[in-house]
Amino acid sequence: MLSITSRRVLATAVLAAVPLFVGAASYANGSKTATFDVTMKIIEDCTIATAPLDFGQSQGVLATTVTGNTTISVVCTNTTPYNLGLNAGTGTGSNGTTRYMSGQAAGNTGTVQFNLYQTSGSGVWGNTQGTNTRGGTGSGAAQTITVYGEVPAQNTPAPDTYRSTITATVYF
């Protein structure tokens, strides 16, 4: 059995071998420093988000013009120029800036013609850069762009839900 003195010596040796506080040590041999860079490259980039355009869910005879609008949100890096285009859509017979919504019921081949404008009632919106797209410059924040829709008076097709899917593209 160890004496009290032997136990104290042993305890002191164990404690000396295990530092209680790593940061509490004092170093007297000097110090050295080094630096490192922190970097990131920002590239020209854009994101786009859309909302649906609904001309109404209880429309009767198409004897007068029906209007509606929606918005597109474009976020581009600061100073990045962009163009926003809208394709013809998926309705039967759609081509260029001529757009149709197609009936959804089985066997219904009816269509409803509609137009998309950059300003209310004018500036038909298409997908040809420099001709019928809308340009802008990114700010790094969301820019909300309104799309104006119009269903002109026309022969009314059979009752049904009519639909077209438009693809909005931001070119940058």
DOLUMMAR-108894 format. One record per residue (C-alpha): x, y, z negated; chain; residue in three letters. Coordinates in pm, whole numbers. Each point is the difference from the previous one (the first is absolute). Layout:
! DOLUMMAR-108894
{atom {X Y Z} 'A' 'Ala'}
...
! end
This chain:
! DOLUMMAR-108894
{atom {0 0 0} 'A' 'Met'}
{atom {122 346 89} 'A' 'Leu'}
{atom {64 256 -265} 'A' 'Ser'}
{atom {-177 334 6} 'A' 'Ile'}
{atom {317 165 125} 'A' 'Thr'}
{atom {40 -256 278} 'A' 'Ser'}
{atom {-363 52 102} 'A' 'Arg'}
{atom {50 377 12} 'A' 'Arg'}
{atom {310 -36 214} 'A' 'Val'}
{atom {-184 -237 233} 'A' 'Leu'}
{atom {-304 231 21} 'A' 'Ala'}
{atom {223 299 73} 'A' 'Thr'}
{atom {175 -192 278} 'A' 'Ala'}
{atom {-333 -103 158} 'A' 'Val'}
{atom {-138 353 -17} 'A' 'Leu'}
{atom {318 142 150} 'A' 'Ala'}
{atom {-37 -240 295} 'A' 'Ala'}
{atom {-366 104 75} 'A' 'Val'}
{atom {-48 373 63} 'A' 'Pro'}
{atom {-313 125 -174} 'A' 'Leu'}
{atom {-50 300 233} 'A' 'Phe'}
{atom {154 -21 344} 'A' 'Val'}
{atom {-16 377 52} 'A' 'Gly'}
{atom {151 77 -338} 'A' 'Ala'}
{atom {353 -93 104} 'A' 'Ala'}
{atom {248 279 62} 'A' 'Ser'}
{atom {235 -37 294} 'A' 'Tyr'}
{atom {326 190 -17} 'A' 'Ala'}
{atom {164 -111 325} 'A' 'Asn'}
{atom {-171 262 228} 'A' 'Gly'}
{atom {-279 -26 257} 'A' 'Ser'}
{atom {-48 -19 377} 'A' 'Lys'}
{atom {-294 103 219} 'A' 'Thr'}
{atom {-131 -88 343} 'A' 'Ala'}
{atom {-286 136 207} 'A' 'Thr'}
{atom {-255 -162 231} 'A' 'Phe'}
{atom {-240 142 259} 'A' 'Asp'}
{atom {-375 -40 -16} 'A' 'Val'}
{atom {-150 18 352} 'A' 'Thr'}
{atom {-317 -49 197} 'A' 'Met'}
{atom {-76 75 364} 'A' 'Lys'}
{atom {-339 149 87} 'A' 'Ile'}
{atom {-107 -84 355} 'A' 'Ile'}
{atom {-274 145 217} 'A' 'Glu'}
{atom {-309 -197 -100} 'A' 'Asp'}
{atom {-378 34 -10} 'A' 'Cys'}
{atom {-294 -184 -154} 'A' 'Thr'}
{atom {-361 23 108} 'A' 'Ile'}
{atom {-335 -77 -165} 'A' 'Ala'}
{atom {-349 21 149} 'A' 'Thr'}
{atom {-360 11 -116} 'A' 'Ala'}
{atom {-305 -130 192} 'A' 'Pro'}
{atom {-221 223 217} 'A' 'Leu'}
{atom {-367 -78 -58} 'A' 'Asp'}
{atom {-261 164 227} 'A' 'Phe'}
{atom {-275 -123 -232} 'A' 'Gly'}
{atom {-181 -319 -88} 'A' 'Gln'}
{atom {-357 103 87} 'A' 'Ser'}
{atom {33 158 345} 'A' 'Gln'}
{atom {-302 -29 229} 'A' 'Gly'}
{atom {-29 117 359} 'A' 'Val'}
{atom {319 168 129} 'A' 'Leu'}
{atom {-187 303 140} 'A' 'Ala'}
{atom {234 258 -157} 'A' 'Thr'}
{atom {371 17 -80} 'A' 'Thr'}
{atom {108 -172 -322} 'A' 'Val'}
{atom {318 128 -166} 'A' 'Thr'}
{atom {228 -121 -276} 'A' 'Gly'}
{atom {360 26 -110} 'A' 'Asn'}
{atom {270 -185 -184} 'A' 'Thr'}
{atom {356 67 -111} 'A' 'Thr'}
{atom {340 -145 64} 'A' 'Ile'}
{atom {281 49 -251} 'A' 'Ser'}
{atom {353 29 137} 'A' 'Val'}
{atom {308 16 -224} 'A' 'Val'}
{atom {330 60 179} 'A' 'Cys'}
{atom {339 80 -145} 'A' 'Thr'}
{atom {71 372 -23} 'A' 'Asn'}
{atom {75 162 341} 'A' 'Thr'}
{atom {-89 -315 198} 'A' 'Thr'}
{atom {-203 89 311} 'A' 'Pro'}
{atom {-288 -235 82} 'A' 'Tyr'}
{atom {-291 -55 240} 'A' 'Asn'}
{atom {-327 -164 -101} 'A' 'Leu'}
{atom {-187 -199 263} 'A' 'Gly'}
{atom {-328 -194 9} 'A' 'Leu'}
{atom {-51 -290 239} 'A' 'Asn'}
{atom {-317 -73 197} 'A' 'Ala'}
{atom {-130 -249 -254} 'A' 'Gly'}
{atom {-138 -350 26} 'A' 'Thr'}
{atom {-349 71 138} 'A' 'Gly'}
{atom {-86 -161 333} 'A' 'Thr'}
{atom {94 236 285} 'A' 'Gly'}
{atom {224 224 -212} 'A' 'Ser'}
{atom {299 140 191} 'A' 'Asn'}
{atom {221 305 -59} 'A' 'Gly'}
{atom {-221 264 -160} 'A' 'Thr'}
{atom {-327 -168 108} 'A' 'Thr'}
{atom {-126 -184 -304} 'A' 'Arg'}
{atom {-288 -235 -74} 'A' 'Tyr'}
{atom {-134 -184 -302} 'A' 'Met'}
{atom {-123 -352 77} 'A' 'Ser'}
{atom {-301 -180 -146} 'A' 'Gly'}
{atom {88 -265 -259} 'A' 'Gln'}
{atom {-296 -239 29} 'A' 'Ala'}
{atom {43 -314 208} 'A' 'Ala'}
{atom {-105 63 360} 'A' 'Gly'}
{atom {-20 380 -35} 'A' 'Asn'}
{atom {210 157 277} 'A' 'Thr'}
{atom {-121 354 -76} 'A' 'Gly'}
{atom {244 283 -70} 'A' 'Thr'}
{atom {-11 349 -149} 'A' 'Val'}
{atom {232 260 154} 'A' 'Gln'}
{atom {186 235 -239} 'A' 'Phe'}
{atom {277 261 8} 'A' 'Asn'}
{atom {280 90 -241} 'A' 'Leu'}
{atom {126 358 -17} 'A' 'Tyr'}
{atom {293 184 -156} 'A' 'Gln'}
{atom {-219 299 -83} 'A' 'Thr'}
{atom {-377 9 -34} 'A' 'Ser'}
{atom {-140 -62 349} 'A' 'Gly'}
{atom {322 47 201} 'A' 'Ser'}
{atom {344 -146 63} 'A' 'Gly'}
{atom {-73 -364 79} 'A' 'Val'}
{atom {234 -217 -199} 'A' 'Trp'}
{atom {204 -267 177} 'A' 'Gly'}
{atom {326 -187 -31} 'A' 'Asn'}
{atom {219 164 267} 'A' 'Thr'}
{atom {276 195 -176} 'A' 'Gln'}
{atom {23 361 115} 'A' 'Gly'}
{atom {-341 -17 170} 'A' 'Thr'}
{atom {-275 -88 -247} 'A' 'Asn'}
{atom {174 -80 -329} 'A' 'Thr'}
{atom {38 237 -292} 'A' 'Arg'}
{atom {344 110 -111} 'A' 'Gly'}
{atom {132 108 -336} 'A' 'Gly'}
{atom {308 17 -218} 'A' 'Thr'}
{atom {38 -201 -318} 'A' 'Gly'}
{atom {33 172 -335} 'A' 'Ser'}
{atom {53 -308 -216} 'A' 'Gly'}
{atom {-358 35 -127} 'A' 'Ala'}
{atom {-328 -135 137} 'A' 'Ala'}
{atom {-151 199 285} 'A' 'Gln'}
{atom {-372 -57 53} 'A' 'Thr'}
{atom {-118 17 360} 'A' 'Ile'}
{atom {-369 5 89} 'A' 'Thr'}
{atom {-138 -207 288} 'A' 'Val'}
{atom {-331 133 134} 'A' 'Tyr'}
{atom {-237 -256 151} 'A' 'Gly'}
{atom {-298 48 227} 'A' 'Glu'}
{atom {-260 -237 144} 'A' 'Val'}
{atom {-160 188 290} 'A' 'Pro'}
{atom {-367 -41 90} 'A' 'Ala'}
{atom {-33 -317 210} 'A' 'Gln'}
{atom {-227 -293 75} 'A' 'Asn'}
{atom {-54 -181 -328} 'A' 'Thr'}
{atom {107 -367 0} 'A' 'Pro'}
{atom {-168 -278 -198} 'A' 'Ala'}
{atom {-9 27 -380} 'A' 'Pro'}
{atom {325 -141 -139} 'A' 'Asp'}
{atom {319 110 -175} 'A' 'Thr'}
{atom {241 150 254} 'A' 'Tyr'}
{atom {370 5 -67} 'A' 'Arg'}
{atom {342 83 141} 'A' 'Ser'}
{atom {336 -18 -176} 'A' 'Thr'}
{atom {232 292 77} 'A' 'Ile'}
{atom {374 -32 -54} 'A' 'Thr'}
{atom {168 319 -122} 'A' 'Ala'}
{atom {374 19 73} 'A' 'Thr'}
{atom {252 246 -138} 'A' 'Val'}
{atom {299 43 232} 'A' 'Tyr'}
{atom {317 147 -150} 'A' 'Phe'}
! end
